[in-house]
Amino acid sequence: MNEDNQYPNQNGNSNEGPNPNQFGDSNQFPNNQYGNPNQFPNPNQSVNPNQYVDPNQFPNPNQYVDPNQYQNQNQYVDPNQYQNPNQYVNQNQGQFTDQDKYWNPNQNQYQNQYQQNNQYQNQNQFQNQNQYYNQNQYGNQNQYGNQQNQYAQQNQFGNTNQYGGQNPPKKPKSKKLAVTIISAIFALLLVGGGVFAFFNMQKTPKDRLLLAEANSWGKVGEAFESRYKPEFEWAKKAETTPTEYTYDIGASVDGDFYSYEEEMIAEIINNSSISLDVQLDPNNQLMKADLGADINGTQVDKISAYITSKEFMLGFPFTDDILQIKDEDFGNFMRTLDPYYEGSETLGLSDWMGKNMFSEENKDYLVKEYLLYFYDSLPAEAFKESNEEVTVFGEKLQANKISMELSGDQIRDSLVKVLEKAKNDPKFEDIILETVKNATGAAGTFEDDFDLDINEGLDSAIEELKSTDIPVGINYTAWINADTVVQSELVIGEFKVEGTRSFTTDKLKWDYTFDFEGEQLSFVGDLSSNNGQIEDEVTLLASDNTGFIYRGSEELNGGERNFNRSLSFEEEDEAFEVYWNGNSSYGNDSMEASHTIGIGTSEFAIDITWDEVGKFIKNVDIPKDNVVDIGSMSADEIQSYFEEEFLMEAQSWFMELYFQLGLF
């Protein structure tokens, strides 16, 4: 052994591997890969036995390590360069050793660079005991010779404690996210309708303004419930009754095609369809879905999915096995795919179906304790009242005019009061977290993933509000007739909205103008319903008449409906239209519908069609046989199952489908 060489055995040992155990094979590499005449087992394999170090290849055989190249012969390899002679490590000197790593016996003179017995504290580089933290992945326990397990796990892909009791990396607090969520929740409550029933009306101008707005928007809700009564009744019953739906979805493309390939693609689309069968049981939190297709006359067997409150399952046409992941095993399963996975530990299946974002109890609490508290905190002197005659769609009406003038300081002070009230209310935090959980479906993980801190978010919002100068206030005026708003004007700085409205159960009509820095946008609507005849038109146009136009015509007879709806965009040089036509029929226990949605331009037209059949059923069947619980498997077990069974069957099925489709 050459003592001047850091690793005398790697490629210069007659047994090809410097350390007989480096890769588990004493003959993995031939001698001296880069500078030994025995580089290949057959000395005649290379023309020059020193293939890479022919002394004639470079004028100086030690081209890169000529002792005269630098004034200090051992400029980079002086054993005293670092005070510790063991800086570059290895008691096992054969790990990286050829006779001359760069054709000089003196280039590597550090025997122990990192002051450890083995470079990675192991005996065999890929057959050591400690390579990948666990016992199962490659037959070892720890990857880099660190403590028993880097993350204190027995099985890299199946551990139950990712950080082994140590503190995981701390996520930043999401203060702005908390405030955003709270704001979104209040906005949804505002448009929910019927939220002012708890207000203790004192018949002040402020009270009358609030009641008139609530009555006006309540008329909108009543109008749509009347128009779509069959659909609302079906949806209400389906909330508590198992249902089954069958969908057949197709498409057609028409237009000018400029190549044979485009024509072929259009033909395949026009002659293909997708089928989807869905069964839902909201009472037992069950769902079954089957997805299949017909591609240009070739049937593609269905893929099935099943969801319960405890597991998610998939079935495939090429195997009788049903693959299952239990809700509680989701985190461990994801770590079999990505050992550094830090996301949700569950799928949130415990109550995934039939869950409203707001329970009625929570909604009532937030409305009464916060929205109405905010409105009540507005100063009474900001509201003025008088009588005035107005003209609404050609009709003169005597109106009660109520104006509200709020300065920026008054708005800020009222908002601060609401946030301070919320900060001291533990029920408020519980409601917000529950609402987010219901909306996301990620049970038990949202708060952990985002480190959501409601109180810190509120503290931050309060401090920002207190230090914020709101330069403009809000001026709002409403003209009220028969306890509903018939005309209104809103001014916030340079932004202004003004117009008239008339809302009844049979007719919704409005004409408003948005004005911002001289740019105007008109928003006009006329929705009428008379004895089952529905005619609608809504326009959103700029001053040059470019913009969107919606038109709808419907006929309702009992539970049967025919409809034609279109949304078009028009400007000087361009126009396109999206249309939705069809019919539907709703009975006591079944329904049917046919829909066509299309896009039309001057060059092409695309139609998407779907036929829907629904009925109420007794129950949803979830398979119990041939279930393969991959969520509880180790990484080796998953690899073995997929490579030896699943993928072989899938490949055979796919190749058969490949030939049936004529893709060969």
Summary of the structure (lengths in Angstrom):
residues: 664
radius of gyration: 37.2
end to end distance: 60.8
largest distance: 111.9
contacts: 1951
relative contact order: 0.10
helix: 26%
strand: 29%
